[in-house]
């Protein structure tokens, strides 16, 4: 991995804000990390030259974050959150900061159409790959700050707990009445059984706001069988990413950009697990499931179509094609399905990136 190019790219990007044009997420840090990691570092600066023209300046802070609970989800405090995490990461090891804030931020996984957690996942991977370089610590801070500023729960997810009483990560469940209920199913069947939002107008904020009115939505969120152990949670995340990637081939035509996030959000959570205490793995699965379920419910069509014929490619060539395409969503989906392919050996997932390249 050509770490110098990534750090140079981060340096250029860290003068820009986490959003632009009002509410669009800055995909630059995520895309360049994916390009460098997957052998396309030579494209990074040329890609950035074009992308940076779209971005806004780094927002200024108003006042220190004193009551973090009150400031969560307040985009007007974005500059304050960025300053807060920059200081936190100067004063404490990054794993300590991540371990403190991950459970605080996780319930708001819908933040920025899930881009908060996605950006954190890329930043954590960059730190694992290249060490505690200053630009990588800055990137983690900006990612966490963005997540905090746009913190947003998935409607109905506050009552979902995919932990089990008989596993280390779910030992509280029996006392709190959240042990497995009859009728629960596996993640694949739970995804298949998700209801769909009837009114498919508006952006993701409008759509998420209408989810509580969808019959069966909360029951569907609680449908997956609980994980018994952290290892179960990790396997559940692998299954979730794998299934969501295959579902993109059936559903992607309906909204090619937004349905990418049904894959990339749980991928980001899965990438972050090694940096977290295993006690956090089961709630991480719960949150990732809620994100994928929500994106699927509000954007996927009621009935899938047959998977399209996409020219097969080896993993390296698949990503090279995505890099040549250049769209940030195509690049990030290609990066995610490479992980899914490595974890499962299923080459069908590689076609999702090619399909996104056709659609976007």
C-alpha positions in Angstrom: 0.0 0.0 0.0 1.5 3.4 -1.1 1.0 5.2 2.2 2.6 8.4 1.1 0.1 9.0 -1.6 -2.8 8.4 0.8 -1.4 10.7 3.4 -0.9 13.4 0.8 -4.5 12.9 -0.4 -5.7 13.2 3.2 -3.8 16.4 3.7 -5.5 17.9 0.7 -9.0 16.7 1.8 -8.7 17.8 5.4 -9.1 21.4 4.4 -12.6 20.6 3.2 -15.8 20.0 5.1 -17.6 16.7 5.6 -20.4 17.8 3.4 -21.0 20.1 0.4 -24.0 21.6 -1.4 -26.0 21.6 1.8 -26.2 17.9 2.7 -24.1 15.8 0.3 -21.4 13.7 2.0 -17.8 14.3 1.1 -16.8 10.9 -0.3 -13.2 11.9 -1.0 -11.5 10.3 2.0 -13.3 7.1 1.6 -12.7 6.8 -2.2 -9.0 7.6 -2.0 -8.4 5.1 0.8 -10.1 2.4 -1.4 -8.1 3.4 -4.5 -4.8 3.3 -2.7 -5.5 0.1 -0.9 -6.5 -1.7 -4.0 -3.5 -0.8 -6.2 -4.8 2.3 -7.9 -2.8 4.9 -6.1 -1.7 6.4 -9.4 -5.2 7.7 -10.1 -5.6 9.4 -6.7 -4.4 12.9 -7.2 -5.9 13.2 -10.7 -9.2 12.0 -9.3 -8.9 14.5 -6.4 -8.1 17.4 -8.7 -11.6 17.0 -10.2 -13.4 16.1 -7.0 -12.1 18.9 -4.8 -13.8 21.5 -7.0 -17.1 20.3 -5.6 -16.3 20.6 -1.9 -16.9 23.2 0.7 -14.4 24.6 3.2 -13.9 23.1 6.6 -16.6 24.4 8.9 -15.6 26.6 11.9 -16.5 25.7 15.4 -18.9 27.8 17.6 -18.1 26.6 21.1 -16.6 23.5 22.9 -18.7 20.3 23.1 -19.6 20.3 26.8 -22.7 18.2 26.8 -22.1 15.7 24.1 -25.5 14.1 24.4 -27.2 17.4 23.7 -24.9 18.1 20.7 -25.3 14.7 19.0 -27.1 15.0 15.7 -26.8 18.8 15.5 -25.2 19.6 12.1 -24.7 23.2 13.2 -22.1 21.9 15.6 -20.1 20.1 12.9 -17.1 22.4 13.4 -17.3 21.9 17.1 -17.4 18.1 16.8 -14.4 18.2 14.4 -12.4 20.3 16.9 -13.5 18.0 19.8 -12.2 14.8 18.1 -9.1 16.5 16.9 -8.3 17.2 20.5 -9.3 13.8 21.8 -7.0 12.1 19.3 -4.1 14.3 20.2 -4.5 13.5 23.9 -5.5 9.8 23.8 -4.6 6.7 21.8 -7.0 6.3 18.9 -8.2 2.9 19.9 -9.2 4.3 23.3 -11.1 7.2 21.6 -12.8 4.8 19.2 -13.7 2.4 22.1 -15.3 5.2 24.0 -17.3 6.8 21.2 -18.3 3.7 19.1 -21.1 2.7 21.5 -22.2 6.3 21.8 -22.4 6.8 18.0 -23.6 3.4 17.0 -27.3 4.0 17.8 -27.1 6.9 15.3 -25.8 4.7 12.4 -28.1 6.4 9.9 -26.0 9.6 10.2 -25.4 11.2 6.8 -27.2 8.4 5.0 -24.8 6.0 6.8 -21.7 7.9 5.6 -20.6 8.6 9.2 -19.9 5.0 9.9 -18.6 4.3 6.4 -16.0 7.0 6.7 -15.0 5.7 10.1 -14.6 2.2 8.7 -12.2 3.4 6.0 -10.2 5.5 8.5 -9.8 2.6 10.9 -8.6 0.4 8.1 -6.0 3.1 7.1 -4.7 3.2 10.6 -4.4 -0.5 10.8 -2.5 -0.6 7.5 -0.2 2.4 7.9 0.2 3.0 11.6 -0.6 6.1 13.6 0.4 8.7 11.0 -0.8 12.2 11.8 -3.0 12.5 8.7 -4.7 9.2 9.5 -5.5 10.3 13.0 -6.9 13.5 11.6 -9.0 11.5 9.2 -10.4 9.3 12.0 -11.2 12.5 14.0 -13.0 14.1 11.0 -14.9 10.9 10.4 -16.1 10.6 14.0 -17.0 14.3 14.1 -19.1 13.9 11.0 -20.9 10.9 12.5 -21.6 12.8 15.7 -22.9 15.9 13.9 -25.3 14.0 11.8 -26.1 11.3 14.4 -29.5 9.8 13.5 -31.1 6.5 14.7 -33.0 4.1 12.4 -36.7 4.4 13.4 -37.7 1.5 15.5 -34.2 0.2 16.1 -33.9 1.3 19.7 -35.9 -1.8 20.8 -33.8 -4.3 18.7 -31.2 -6.4 20.4 -29.5 -9.3 18.6 -27.6 -10.4 21.6 -28.3 -13.7 23.6 -28.2 -14.3 27.3 -26.0 -17.4 26.9 -23.1 -15.6 25.2 -20.6 -13.2 26.6 -21.9 -10.3 24.5 -25.5 -10.9 25.4 -25.4 -12.0 29.0 -27.8 -9.3 30.0 -30.6 -10.4 27.8 -32.4 -12.9 30.0 -32.8 -10.5 32.8 -34.1 -7.8 30.5 -36.5 -10.0 28.6 -34.7 -9.9 25.3 -34.0 -13.6 24.9 -34.8 -15.2 21.6 -38.5 -15.2 20.7 -40.4 -17.8 18.7 -40.5 -17.1 15.0 -37.1 -15.5 14.6 -35.2 -16.4 11.5 -31.7 -16.0 9.9 -30.4 -12.8 8.4 -31.0 -13.8 4.8 -34.6 -14.7 5.4 -35.0 -11.5 7.5 -33.7 -9.4 4.6 -36.0 -11.2 2.2 -39.0 -10.6 4.5 -38.5 -6.8 4.9 -41.6 -4.7 4.0 -41.2 -1.8 1.6 -42.0 1.8 2.0 -45.2 2.5 -0.1 -44.5 6.2 -0.7 -41.1 6.2 -2.4 -40.7 10.0 -2.8 -38.2 12.3 -1.3 -34.7 11.8 0.1 -33.5 9.4 2.7 -34.5 11.7 5.7 -38.1 11.9 4.4 -38.2 8.1 3.7 -36.7 7.1 7.1 -39.3 9.3 8.8 -42.1 7.4 7.2 -40.8 3.9 8.2 -42.7 3.7 11.6 -46.0 3.8 9.6 -45.0 0.8 7.5 -46.9 -2.3 8.7 -44.6 -4.9 10.0 -41.5 -2.7 10.0 -40.5 -3.0 13.7 -41.3 -6.8 13.7 -39.1 -7.2 10.7 -36.3 -5.4 12.4 -36.5 -7.8 15.3 -36.8 -10.9 13.1 -33.1 -12.1 12.9 -31.9 -14.7 15.4 -29.7 -13.3 18.0 -25.9 -13.8 18.0 -24.7 -15.9 20.9 -21.1 -14.8 20.9 -18.8 -12.1 19.3 -17.8 -14.7 16.8 -21.5 -15.2 15.9 -21.7 -11.5 15.4 -18.7 -11.4 13.1 -20.2 -14.3 11.0 -23.5 -12.4 11.0 -21.9 -9.3 9.5 -20.1 -11.4 6.8 -23.5 -12.9 5.9 -25.2 -9.5 5.9 -22.6 -8.0 3.6 -22.6 -11.0 1.3 -26.4 -11.1 1.0 -26.7 -7.3 0.5 -24.1 -7.5 -2.3 -26.1 -10.2 -4.1 -29.3 -8.2 -3.5 -27.8 -5.2 -5.3 -27.9 -7.3 -8.5 -31.6 -7.8 -8.0 -32.5 -4.3 -6.6 -29.8 -1.9 -7.7 -31.7 -0.7 -10.8 -34.3 1.0 -8.5 -31.8 3.4 -7.0 -28.3 2.6 -8.0 -26.5 5.1 -5.7 -28.5 4.7 -2.5 -28.6 1.0 -2.5 -24.8 0.9 -2.5 -25.0 1.8 1.2 -26.9 -1.4 2.1 -23.5 -3.0 1.3 -21.0 -0.4 2.4 -22.4 0.4 5.8 -22.2 -3.1 7.2 -18.8 -3.5 5.5 -17.6 -0.5 7.5 -18.8 -2.0 10.7 -17.1 -5.4 9.9 -13.8 -3.6 9.2 -13.9 -1.9 12.5 -14.5 -5.0 14.7 -10.7 -5.8 15.1 -10.2 -2.4 16.8 -13.1 -2.9 19.2 -13.6 -4.8 22.4 -15.4 -8.0 21.5 -18.2 -6.9 23.9 -19.1 -4.4 21.3 -19.4 -6.8 18.4 -23.0 -7.9 19.0 -24.4 -4.4 19.2 -22.4 -3.6 16.1 -24.2 -6.3 14.3 -27.5 -5.0 15.5 -26.8 -1.5 14.3 -25.4 -2.7 10.9 -28.5 -4.9 10.4 -30.8 -1.9 11.1 -28.9 0.2 8.6 -29.0 -2.3 5.8 -32.7 -3.1 6.6 -33.6 0.6 6.5 -31.9 1.3 3.2 -33.4 -1.8 1.7 -36.9 -1.0 2.9 -37.0 2.6 1.7 -35.2 2.1 -1.7 -35.4 -1.5 -2.9 -38.4 -2.3 -5.1 -41.3 -4.6 -3.9 -40.2 -7.3 -6.3 -36.7 -8.1 -7.4 -35.7 -8.6 -11.0 -33.5 -11.3 -12.4 -29.8 -10.7 -11.8 -28.3 -9.0 -14.9 -25.7 -10.6 -17.1 -22.4 -8.8 -16.2 -19.2 -9.6 -17.8 -17.2 -11.6 -15.3 -13.8 -10.3 -14.1 -11.1 -11.4 -11.7 -11.0 -9.3 -8.5 -8.1 -7.1 -9.5 -9.6 -6.4 -12.9 -13.0 -5.7 -11.4 -11.6 -3.0 -9.1 -9.5 -1.6 -12.0 -12.6 -1.1 -14.0 -14.3 0.6 -11.1 -11.3 2.9 -10.7 -11.4 3.7 -14.4 -15.2 4.5 -14.1 -14.3 7.0 -11.4 -17.6 7.4 -9.6 -17.1 7.4 -5.9 -20.0 5.0 -5.2 -18.8 2.5 -7.8 -15.3 2.6 -6.3 -16.6 2.1 -2.7 -18.9 -0.7 -3.7 -16.1 -2.5 -5.6 -13.9 -2.2 -2.5 -16.7 -3.6 -0.3 -17.4 -6.6 -2.6 -13.7 -7.4 -2.7 -14.0 -7.9 1.1 -17.1 -10.0 0.6 -15.4 -12.2 -2.0 -12.4 -12.7 0.3 -14.6 -13.7 3.2 -16.9 -16.0 1.3 -15.2 -17.1 -1.9 -18.4 -16.3 -3.8 -17.4 -14.7 -7.1 -21.0 -13.6 -7.8 -20.6 -10.6 -5.5 -17.9 -9.2 -7.8 -20.6 -8.6 -10.4 -22.3 -6.1 -8.2 -19.6 -3.5 -8.8 -19.8 -4.1 -12.6 -23.6 -3.6 -12.4 -23.2 -0.4 -10.5 -20.8 0.8 -13.1 -23.5 0.2 -15.8 -26.2 1.9 -13.8 -24.4 5.0 -12.4 
